[in-house]
Amino acid sequence: MKRRVVIVGAVRTPIGALGGGLASFQAQQLAAHVIKGLLGSTGVDPAAVEYTCMGWVVQDPRCPNLAKTAAELAGVPPTSPGTTFQENCASGGAAIHSLVRRILLDEVSLGIAGGVESMSNVPRYLFTGRIKNQLYGDMTLVDGLFGALTDAEVGEGELMGLLSERLVDKYGVCREEQDQVAYRSHRAALEAWEKGAFDGYVVPVEVPQRRGEAVVVARDEGPRPVTLEQLAAAKPYFKRDGGTITSANASTLNDAAAVVLLASEERAAELKLEPLAEIVAYHNIGVERSLMGEGAFKVIPPLLARAGVELPEVDFFEINEAFGAVVAAAYHFLPELKVERTNQWGSGISLGHPVGCTAARQIVDMVHQLRRRQATLGVTSRCVGGGMGSGEVLRRM
């Protein structure tokens, strides 16, 4: 009988805006905070954690192997190893996939996996001077955040938003479709918050202040009331002449962390931990890097095939809204995909896209969406800079 890997805990921080409420926290601090929250919510002894895997895109050399150090700061013994993953926007998913494999191979039976990003704290880099013996002249700092959002191998170097304009052309996506995706995203996220959908598993963050009491960040900072008229008034951002992608129908830059506690079914039973969901399948594909956005939906058919599931059987999808164009193109590519089953609690445009955290955040939210809406199957997927698609199939238990 095939061994099953189950999720027995799933939490995340609120998603902070760039320079917003969580900006004073480095990625390591956010990761340690959410791991501590996970251990507290499940009641698991930190000594039981056999391995930690974390995704982190724009890694800071001041914090090598964040997965190990953040877990240790959260109380996991120093004898428990960890590995940090960089797979662009799928980094949190890569960390979870890796831990699933370790459990399936019986290397470990219980561990923590997830992702983190503090885009507010991405460094600027000086790439010249150390070995070029540059005695005179100016040196240029390079923005690490801008670099992370650019594919240097396409054209003369193109931002991800400009790559997504290529997707718009290929799939015949109009501006109105993208604005509709953005409108639904904000409305869905706000409704989910108002109805208490995120209550209980979004771990508040207490932010110390220079003076006075600490400020508690307890809610995502991105979702806001918007109208279709406001969205239509936004100017194209990446392709000024004839473009369709704006800052309003694209994802935002953010800070957040999200983690799951994974275990073999047998280990969960031993520790009397309630399985929340099973990771039925996960999958990655490659696509043309100039059309990286299509990875988010092209991964779905082979992913479902791995799970032995037909698309109409899936209750809910979350296809990350790196851009509204990605989700709009998904509806063109997958005619059976229904709007009323997609991104029902919001996604990258409203909630935000803290790149290393996003895949893990999607999985955490989907676990709770399935349970709170008494549904069975959920699919999470995202496009990946460099030309990939990544996704998972989850089954509520």
C-alpha positions as CSV (number, residue, x, y, z in Angstrom):
1,M,0.0,0.0,0.0
2,K,1.3,3.4,-0.9
3,R,2.5,5.5,2.0
4,R,0.4,8.7,2.6
5,V,1.8,12.0,3.6
6,V,-0.6,14.2,5.6
7,I,-0.8,17.8,6.7
8,V,-1.4,18.0,10.4
9,G,-0.9,21.7,10.9
10,A,-1.0,24.7,8.5
11,V,-0.5,28.4,9.5
12,R,0.8,31.6,8.0
13,T,1.5,35.2,8.9
14,P,-0.6,38.0,7.6
15,I,0.8,39.3,4.3
16,G,2.4,42.7,4.7
17,A,2.7,45.3,2.0
18,L,6.1,46.4,0.7
19,G,7.4,48.8,3.4
20,G,4.3,48.0,5.5
21,G,3.6,46.5,8.9
22,L,6.0,43.6,8.7
23,A,8.9,45.5,7.0
24,S,11.0,45.6,10.2
25,F,11.2,41.8,10.3
26,Q,13.9,40.1,8.3
27,A,13.0,36.8,6.5
28,Q,14.6,34.7,9.2
29,Q,12.5,36.4,11.9
30,L,9.3,35.9,10.0
31,A,10.1,32.3,9.4
32,A,11.0,31.7,13.1
33,H,7.7,33.4,14.1
34,V,5.5,31.3,11.9
35,I,7.3,28.0,12.9
36,K,6.8,28.9,16.5
37,G,3.1,29.5,15.8
38,L,2.8,26.2,14.0
39,L,4.3,24.3,16.9
40,G,2.1,26.1,19.3
41,S,-1.1,25.5,17.4
42,T,-0.4,21.8,17.0
43,G,1.1,21.2,20.4
44,V,3.9,19.2,18.9
45,D,7.1,19.0,20.9
46,P,9.8,20.8,18.9
47,A,12.1,17.8,19.6
48,A,9.9,15.7,17.4
49,V,10.7,17.8,14.3
50,E,13.1,15.7,12.2
51,Y,13.7,18.1,9.3
52,T,12.8,21.6,8.2
53,C,12.5,22.7,4.6
54,M,11.9,26.4,3.6
55,G,11.7,28.2,0.4
56,W,13.2,31.7,0.1
57,V,13.8,33.5,-3.3
58,V,16.0,36.5,-2.7
59,Q,18.4,34.9,-0.2
60,D,20.5,37.2,2.0
61,P,24.1,36.1,2.6
62,R,23.9,37.3,6.2
63,C,21.5,34.3,6.9
64,P,22.8,31.1,5.2
65,N,20.4,28.2,5.3
66,L,17.5,30.0,6.8
67,A,15.5,26.7,7.2
68,K,17.9,25.4,9.8
69,T,18.5,28.6,11.7
70,A,14.9,29.8,11.8
71,A,13.7,26.4,13.0
72,E,16.3,26.5,15.8
73,L,15.2,30.0,16.8
74,A,11.7,28.7,17.0
75,G,12.8,26.0,19.5
76,V,13.6,23.0,17.2
77,P,16.8,21.3,18.5
78,P,20.1,22.1,16.8
79,T,20.4,18.4,16.0
80,S,17.5,18.6,13.5
81,P,18.7,19.5,10.0
82,G,17.2,21.8,7.5
83,T,17.5,22.8,3.8
84,T,16.6,26.1,2.1
85,F,15.3,26.1,-1.5
86,Q,15.3,28.6,-4.3
87,E,12.9,27.8,-7.1
88,N,11.7,31.4,-7.8
89,C,7.9,31.7,-7.2
90,A,7.6,28.0,-6.5
91,S,10.3,28.0,-3.7
92,G,7.8,27.3,-0.9
93,G,6.3,24.5,-3.0
94,A,9.7,23.1,-3.7
95,A,10.4,22.9,0.1
96,I,7.1,21.1,0.7
97,H,7.6,18.7,-2.2
98,S,11.1,17.9,-0.9
99,L,9.8,17.0,2.6
100,V,7.0,14.9,1.1
101,R,9.7,12.9,-0.7
102,R,11.7,12.4,2.4
103,I,8.7,11.1,4.2
104,L,7.7,8.8,1.3
105,L,11.3,7.5,1.3
106,D,11.1,6.9,5.0
107,E,14.0,9.2,5.7
108,V,11.9,11.1,8.2
109,S,8.4,10.7,9.6
110,L,7.6,14.3,10.7
111,G,8.9,17.7,9.6
112,I,8.1,21.3,8.8
113,A,8.0,22.8,5.4
114,G,7.0,26.2,3.9
115,G,8.3,29.4,2.5
116,V,9.2,33.0,3.5
117,E,10.0,36.3,1.8
118,S,10.7,39.8,3.1
119,M,10.7,41.8,-0.1
120,S,10.9,45.0,2.0
121,N,14.4,43.8,3.1
122,V,15.9,42.7,-0.2
123,P,19.5,44.1,-0.4
124,R,21.1,46.2,-3.1
125,Y,24.3,44.6,-4.4
126,L,27.7,45.9,-5.5
127,F,29.0,43.4,-8.0
128,T,32.2,45.1,-9.0
129,G,35.4,46.0,-7.1
130,R,36.5,42.9,-5.2
131,I,38.7,41.3,-7.9
132,K,38.9,44.1,-10.6
133,N,41.3,46.3,-8.6
134,Q,39.1,49.3,-9.3
135,L,41.1,52.1,-7.7
136,Y,39.1,55.0,-9.0
137,G,35.6,55.8,-10.3
138,D,32.0,55.2,-9.3
139,M,30.5,51.8,-8.5
140,T,26.8,51.0,-9.1
141,L,24.5,49.3,-6.7
142,V,22.1,46.9,-8.3
143,D,18.6,46.5,-6.8
144,G,18.2,42.8,-5.8
145,L,14.4,43.2,-5.9
146,F,14.3,44.6,-9.4
147,G,16.7,41.8,-10.5
148,A,14.6,39.1,-9.0
149,L,11.6,40.3,-11.1
150,T,13.5,40.4,-14.3
151,D,14.4,37.6,-16.8
152,A,17.8,38.7,-18.1
153,E,17.8,36.0,-20.8
154,V,14.7,37.3,-22.7
155,G,15.4,40.1,-25.1
156,E,17.6,42.7,-23.4
157,G,16.2,41.7,-20.0
158,E,12.5,41.9,-19.4
159,L,10.4,42.3,-16.3
160,M,7.9,39.5,-15.6
161,G,5.1,41.9,-16.4
162,L,6.4,42.5,-19.8
163,L,6.8,38.7,-20.4
164,S,3.1,38.4,-19.4
165,E,2.2,40.8,-22.2
166,R,3.5,38.1,-24.5
167,L,1.0,35.7,-22.8
168,V,-1.8,38.2,-23.4
169,D,-1.0,38.2,-27.1
170,K,-0.7,34.4,-27.4
171,Y,-4.0,33.7,-25.7
172,G,-6.0,36.7,-26.9
173,V,-6.6,38.0,-23.4
174,C,-8.3,41.4,-23.3
175,R,-7.8,44.2,-20.7
176,E,-11.3,43.8,-19.4
177,E,-10.8,40.1,-18.6
178,Q,-7.7,41.0,-16.5
179,D,-9.5,43.8,-14.6
180,Q,-12.3,41.3,-13.9
181,V,-9.8,38.9,-12.3
182,A,-8.5,41.7,-10.1
183,Y,-12.0,42.9,-9.1
184,R,-13.1,39.4,-8.2
185,S,-9.8,38.8,-6.3
186,H,-10.2,41.8,-4.0
187,R,-13.9,41.2,-3.4
188,A,-13.2,37.5,-2.6
189,A,-10.4,38.2,-0.2
190,L,-12.4,40.9,1.6
191,E,-15.4,38.7,1.9
192,A,-13.3,35.8,3.2
193,W,-11.8,38.1,5.9
194,E,-15.2,39.5,6.8
195,K,-16.7,36.0,7.2
196,G,-13.9,34.8,9.4
197,A,-12.4,32.4,6.9
198,F,-8.8,33.2,7.9
199,D,-9.5,33.2,11.6
200,G,-7.5,30.9,13.8
201,Y,-4.7,30.0,11.5
202,V,-3.3,33.4,10.4
203,V,-0.7,34.0,13.2
204,P,-0.6,37.7,14.3
205,V,2.8,39.4,14.4
206,E,3.6,41.8,17.2
207,V,5.8,44.5,15.9
208,P,7.9,46.5,18.5
209,Q,7.9,50.2,18.1
210,R,10.7,52.7,19.1
211,R,8.2,54.3,21.4
212,G,5.0,53.1,23.0
213,E,3.4,49.7,22.8
214,A,3.9,47.2,20.1
215,V,1.6,47.2,17.0
216,V,0.0,43.9,16.2
217,V,-0.4,43.0,12.5
218,A,-3.2,40.5,12.3
219,R,-4.7,40.9,8.8
220,D,-3.5,40.9,5.2
221,E,-2.7,44.5,4.2
222,G,-3.5,44.1,0.5
223,P,-7.2,43.5,0.0
224,R,-9.2,46.7,-0.6
225,P,-12.4,47.8,-2.1
226,V,-12.0,48.6,-5.7
227,T,-14.4,49.3,-8.6
228,L,-14.2,48.2,-12.2
229,E,-14.1,51.9,-13.1
230,Q,-11.0,52.4,-10.9
231,L,-9.3,49.3,-12.5
232,A,-10.1,50.5,-16.0
233,A,-8.6,53.9,-15.3
234,A,-5.2,52.5,-14.4
235,K,-2.5,53.0,-17.1
236,P,-0.5,50.2,-18.6
237,Y,2.7,49.8,-16.6
238,F,5.0,47.5,-18.4
239,K,4.2,48.1,-22.0
240,R,3.2,51.8,-22.2
241,D,2.0,51.7,-25.8
242,G,-0.8,49.2,-26.4
243,G,-0.2,47.2,-23.1
244,T,-2.9,45.8,-20.9
245,I,-1.1,44.9,-17.7
246,T,-1.3,47.6,-15.0
247,S,-0.2,47.9,-11.4
248,A,-3.8,47.3,-10.4
249,N,-4.3,44.0,-12.3
250,A,-0.9,42.6,-11.3
251,S,0.3,41.1,-8.0
252,T,2.0,43.2,-5.3
253,L,5.4,43.0,-3.5
254,N,5.0,41.6,0.0
255,D,6.4,40.2,3.2
256,A,5.1,36.9,4.8
257,A,5.8,33.4,5.9
258,A,3.7,30.2,5.7
259,V,4.4,26.6,6.9
260,V,2.8,23.2,7.2
261,L,3.5,20.3,9.5
262,L,3.9,17.1,7.5
263,A,3.9,13.6,8.7
264,S,3.4,10.0,7.6
265,E,0.0,8.8,8.3
266,E,1.4,6.4,10.9
267,R,3.4,9.0,12.7
268,A,0.4,11.3,12.9
269,A,-1.6,8.5,14.5
270,E,1.2,7.8,17.0
271,L,1.3,11.5,18.1
272,K,-2.6,11.7,18.0
273,L,-2.4,14.5,15.5
274,E,-5.5,15.1,13.3
275,P,-4.8,14.9,9.6
276,L,-6.2,18.0,7.9
277,A,-5.4,17.0,4.3
278,E,-3.4,14.6,2.2
279,I,-0.9,15.8,-0.4
280,V,-2.2,13.5,-3.2
281,A,0.2,14.7,-6.0
282,Y,2.6,17.5,-6.9
283,H,4.3,18.3,-10.2
284,N,6.5,20.7,-12.1
285,I,6.8,21.4,-15.8
286,G,9.0,23.5,-18.0
287,V,7.7,26.1,-20.4
288,E,9.3,28.8,-22.6
289,R,10.8,31.4,-20.3
290,S,9.4,34.2,-22.5
291,L,5.9,32.7,-21.7
292,M,6.6,31.8,-18.1
293,G,3.0,32.7,-17.1
294,E,1.5,29.8,-18.9
295,G,3.2,27.4,-16.5
296,A,0.5,28.2,-13.9
297,F,-2.2,26.5,-16.0
298,K,-0.2,24.2,-18.3
299,V,0.9,22.3,-15.2
300,I,-2.7,21.4,-14.2
301,P,-3.5,18.6,-16.8
302,P,-0.4,16.5,-16.0
303,L,-0.8,17.3,-12.3
304,L,-4.4,16.0,-12.3
305,A,-3.2,12.9,-14.3
306,R,-0.7,12.1,-11.6
307,A,-3.5,12.3,-9.0
308,G,-5.9,10.3,-11.1
309,V,-8.4,13.1,-11.0
310,E,-10.5,14.8,-13.7
311,L,-10.8,18.6,-13.7
312,P,-14.6,18.7,-13.0
313,E,-13.9,16.7,-9.8
314,V,-11.9,19.5,-8.3
315,D,-13.9,21.6,-5.8
316,F,-11.5,24.6,-5.7
317,F,-8.5,25.9,-7.6
318,E,-6.1,28.6,-6.6
319,I,-4.1,29.7,-9.6
320,N,-1.7,32.4,-8.4
321,E,-2.5,35.8,-9.7
322,A,1.1,36.9,-10.5
323,F,-0.9,38.8,-13.1
324,G,-4.5,38.9,-13.9
325,A,-3.4,37.9,-17.4
326,V,-2.3,34.5,-16.1
327,V,-5.7,33.6,-14.7
328,A,-7.5,35.0,-17.6
329,A,-5.4,32.9,-20.0
330,A,-6.1,29.9,-17.8
331,Y,-9.8,30.2,-18.7
332,H,-8.9,30.2,-22.4
333,F,-6.6,27.2,-22.0
334,L,-8.9,25.2,-19.8
335,P,-12.5,25.7,-20.9
336,E,-13.8,23.4,-18.0
337,L,-12.2,25.8,-15.4
338,K,-15.0,27.6,-13.7
339,V,-14.8,31.2,-12.3
340,E,-16.9,30.3,-9.3
341,R,-14.4,27.6,-8.3
342,T,-11.2,29.6,-8.8
343,N,-9.4,31.9,-6.3
344,Q,-12.4,32.0,-4.0
345,W,-10.4,33.5,-1.1
346,G,-8.3,35.9,-3.3
347,S,-4.8,35.4,-4.6
348,G,-1.7,37.3,-5.6
349,I,-3.5,40.5,-6.7
350,S,-5.4,41.0,-3.5
351,L,-3.6,38.9,-0.8
352,G,-0.2,39.6,-2.3
353,H,2.7,37.7,-3.8
354,P,5.7,37.4,-1.3
355,V,7.5,35.2,-3.8
356,G,9.3,32.6,-1.7
357,C,6.2,32.2,0.5
358,T,3.5,32.2,-2.1
359,A,3.3,28.4,-2.9
360,A,3.3,27.5,0.8
361,R,0.7,30.2,1.5
362,Q,-1.6,28.8,-1.3
363,I,-1.3,25.3,0.2
364,V,-2.0,26.6,3.8
365,D,-5.1,28.6,2.6
366,M,-6.4,25.7,0.5
367,V,-6.2,23.2,3.4
368,H,-8.4,25.5,5.4
369,Q,-10.7,26.4,2.5
370,L,-11.4,22.7,1.9
371,R,-12.2,22.1,5.5
372,R,-14.3,25.2,6.2
373,R,-16.3,24.8,3.0
374,Q,-16.7,21.0,3.5
375,A,-15.1,20.3,0.1
376,T,-12.9,17.4,-0.9
377,L,-10.3,18.3,-3.6
378,G,-8.3,21.4,-4.1
379,V,-5.6,22.4,-6.6
380,T,-2.9,25.0,-6.1
381,S,-0.6,26.2,-8.9
382,R,1.6,29.0,-9.9
383,C,3.9,30.2,-12.7
384,V,7.6,30.4,-12.1
385,G,10.1,32.9,-13.4
386,G,12.6,31.2,-15.7
387,G,9.9,29.2,-17.4
388,M,8.2,26.6,-15.1
389,G,4.8,25.6,-13.7
390,S,4.3,24.1,-10.2
391,G,1.3,22.7,-8.4
392,E,-0.3,20.4,-5.9
393,V,-3.5,18.3,-5.4
394,L,-4.8,18.3,-1.9
395,R,-7.6,16.0,-0.5
396,R,-9.4,17.0,2.7
397,M,-9.3,14.3,5.4
